[in-house]
């Protein structure tokens, strides 16, 4: 656990980078710190490994005041990933990853085993990539090495300073996904500085939003999206992310005309109707248009030779249906749960009003999205 207690930072020119911040980063949590340029987010992160010293207040890791610790030893026990990666170009990938374990005097078998384990963790074959040099890797691969180098000595805490911001969008998204998966496995305490709110929402357990050296809001992504603390947070997040999704249309707006038949229809007539209207199932209704059930082409096929039979003789009455007054979301759930291609819509008296098909759902939602885009 990392704890800031009323921490300030004032530079010689009088600029106050941090103005009495207090926060706790829980063990095993990924905290994203975000805010506009100059808000103090990178200063806050660098104080954890004493690359920046506070002017006032105290910082604890566990129950230890880090101001009392040797800064070199402190840094060897904290992983650090930066935007420019910082791989040593004259050293192989394996040697880059093993740098801190070697400084901590791990024996060779131990650090080589750790290197191989970490390379596999980020989907890089140690037999292929271990002997390569940084300039032989893509930018995304180099950044993966930067991440696992920070993990090499198995530190409890990792600091990440906009590590993916220089990458192309595809590589960046892939590494964000890998970080989320990696964190589920290793559960490190991570302080992640970013300027990208979408990145913070995607990867963080909690987000700390800063402005002018102060914490404006610290909460889970869900809470921040639902309950921004003030207009600054609303503006920083962006109104498009705060907009509630439009309500789904009514069932009546989605349903289409059903293909029906009367119960006394013969099997040959039913087959002819199916061919003409290009369906494999008929919904059977009575004279009052009340839904009685359904008959499929397969039901008819197995009894077709018996000329005395009618649709009512092979009717299946256990048909899933939805009332026209129910929310569309419930209809979608029924279609998904039952694994059916269409769902009959009935009125209060059981009369058949229409059907909802997967195609009609797609058409209506596409029209709504297109209209919103226009």
Secondary structure as GFF3:
##gff-version 3
##sequence-region A 1 374
A	DSSP	beta_strand	2	10	.	.	.	ID=ss1
A	DSSP	beta_strand	16	25	.	.	.	ID=ss2
A	DSSP	beta_strand	30	35	.	.	.	ID=ss3
A	DSSP	alpha_helix	41	48	.	.	.	ID=ss4
A	DSSP	beta_strand	56	61	.	.	.	ID=ss5
A	DSSP	beta_strand	64	65	.	.	.	ID=ss6
A	DSSP	three_ten_helix	66	68	.	.	.	ID=ss7
A	DSSP	alpha_helix	71	76	.	.	.	ID=ss8
A	DSSP	beta_strand	78	82	.	.	.	ID=ss9
A	DSSP	alpha_helix	93	97	.	.	.	ID=ss10
A	DSSP	alpha_helix	99	103	.	.	.	ID=ss11
A	DSSP	alpha_helix	108	121	.	.	.	ID=ss12
A	DSSP	alpha_helix	126	129	.	.	.	ID=ss13
A	DSSP	three_ten_helix	134	136	.	.	.	ID=ss14
A	DSSP	alpha_helix	139	151	.	.	.	ID=ss15
A	DSSP	beta_strand	157	161	.	.	.	ID=ss16
A	DSSP	alpha_helix	169	186	.	.	.	ID=ss17
A	DSSP	beta_strand	189	194	.	.	.	ID=ss18
A	DSSP	alpha_helix	197	203	.	.	.	ID=ss19
A	DSSP	beta_strand	206	211	.	.	.	ID=ss20
A	DSSP	beta_strand	214	219	.	.	.	ID=ss21
A	DSSP	alpha_helix	221	226	.	.	.	ID=ss22
A	DSSP	alpha_helix	231	237	.	.	.	ID=ss23
A	DSSP	alpha_helix	239	242	.	.	.	ID=ss24
A	DSSP	alpha_helix	251	254	.	.	.	ID=ss25
A	DSSP	beta_strand	260	262	.	.	.	ID=ss26
A	DSSP	alpha_helix	267	277	.	.	.	ID=ss27
A	DSSP	beta_strand	281	285	.	.	.	ID=ss28
A	DSSP	beta_strand	291	296	.	.	.	ID=ss29
A	DSSP	alpha_helix	297	303	.	.	.	ID=ss30
A	DSSP	three_ten_helix	311	313	.	.	.	ID=ss31
A	DSSP	beta_strand	321	323	.	.	.	ID=ss32
A	DSSP	alpha_helix	328	338	.	.	.	ID=ss33
A	DSSP	beta_strand	342	346	.	.	.	ID=ss34
A	DSSP	beta_strand	352	357	.	.	.	ID=ss35
A	DSSP	alpha_helix	358	373	.	.	.	ID=ss36
###
